[in-house]
Amino acid sequence: FRIWKNKRHVFRMLVYGVIGIAGCQMTYYMAVQDSNAGIATVLQYTAPVMIMVLLAIRNRKLPEGNEILALVLAFGGTVLLATHGNLTQLSVSKTTLVLGLASAVATVFYNLVPGNMMDIYGTFSMVGWGMLISGIGLTPFVQGDILLDWQCIGCIAVVIIFGTVMSFSCYMEGVRLIGGSKASLFASVEPLTATVMSVLFMHVAFSGMDLAGFVGIIAGVIILSLPKKKK
């Protein structure tokens, strides 16, 4: 409960819970519902590029060569994914595109907002309080006509335990231990696994343009995550 004694940290915790965790989870799953897990996850992984641009603006420093390459790859991959090379029309719905990019923006928040608070209060305290806040914030949006049979309860439990608690806790602890760049490098496996799982278990068919877009975005994330040469 120490975190609630510092007003500045309370505000950051509220932003982390409401915009970071709740915003990320809600927009991501809505994007999955409107399209599929592969496309939603890859769109969410434009977040590291957004972080790079944001830090460049904040530090008033132009991106380096590898960062510009990553930006071009990620932006080109997103365009390919969204248009299949035909810039006059979208290959995914506007809803999917907006929700996927919104989940990326929320991902930027939950990566940058905690800052040194994880070192002060501990990763799991941050994630725990953040999830409690996000759960309370999303309660008004819960539909009242859900049939809570055992299958539904089981699916919700899997999302809570594996897709949310373990996912966020392991990732944020990884960020604390080895830094955001290396953690995001390991985490960049997620769009690939989401795509493979979508094909194997959901029988989703991706076109060549989809896969090219996936490669562009993932390559951009990996380039950003590689360690820089010491000058």
Secondary structure, 3 states (H helix, E strand, C coil): CHHHHCHHHHHHHHHHHHHHHHHHHHHHHHHHHHCCHHHHHHHHCCHHHHHHHHHHHHHCCCCCHHHHHHHHHHHHHHHHHHHCCCCCCCCCCHHHHHHHHHHHHHHHHHHHCCCCHHHHHCHHHHHHHHHHHHHHHHHHHCCCCCCCCHHHHHHHHHHHHHHHHHHHHHHHHHHHHHCHHHHHHHHCHHHHHHHHHHHHHCCCCCCHHHHHHHHHHHHHHHHHHCCCCCC
